[in-house]
Amino acid sequence: MMKSHQIKKTFSMPFRPEEVFYVTYSKFLSTAFIILKENREKVQVIVRHEHMKELKEWVTMNRILTDESVLDFIPS
């Protein structure tokens, strides 16, 4: 079973950057899917559209592997 977390009003990831291997995002589900380094565990984190700028900055600042779902996200 996949663990789930939700980001509340202020942006704060439930993991330290050094724990994260990969991040992808589903706009339809408003959910980031994270693969952790230690055991390749998959975790879902509910990210509201208004927090996507912060998620993108967090991923790029910490040089975490990602894809266009995060890098090219434009809030509607």
Backbone hydrogen bonds, N-H to C=O, Kabsch-Sander energy under -0.5 kcal/mol:
donor,donor_aa,acceptor,acceptor_aa,energy
3,K,42,K,-0.8
5,H,44,Q,-2.1
7,I,46,I,-2.3
8,K,6,Q,-0.6
19,E,16,R,-2.2
20,V,16,R,-0.6
20,V,17,P,-1.3
21,F,35,I,-3.1
22,Y,35,I,-1.6
23,V,65,L,-1.9
24,T,33,F,-2.1
26,S,31,T,-2.9
27,K,25,Y,-0.6
30,S,26,S,-1.2
31,T,26,S,-1.7
32,A,45,V,-3.5
33,F,24,T,-2.8
34,I,32,A,-0.6
34,I,43,V,-3.3
35,I,22,Y,-2.5
36,L,34,I,-0.6
36,L,41,E,-2.6
37,K,19,E,-2.8
40,R,36,L,-1.1
43,V,34,I,-2.8
44,Q,3,K,-2.8
45,V,32,A,-3.0
46,I,5,H,-3.1
47,V,30,S,-2.0
47,V,45,V,-0.5
51,H,48,R,-2.0
52,M,49,H,-1.5
55,L,51,H,-2.3
56,K,52,M,-2.8
57,E,53,K,-2.3
58,W,54,E,-2.6
59,V,55,L,-2.6
60,T,56,K,-2.5
61,M,57,E,-3.0
62,N,58,W,-1.6
63,R,60,T,-0.9
64,I,59,V,-2.4
65,L,21,F,-0.9
67,D,23,V,-0.5
70,V,67,D,-1.6
71,L,67,D,-2.1
72,D,68,E,-2.3
73,F,70,V,-0.9
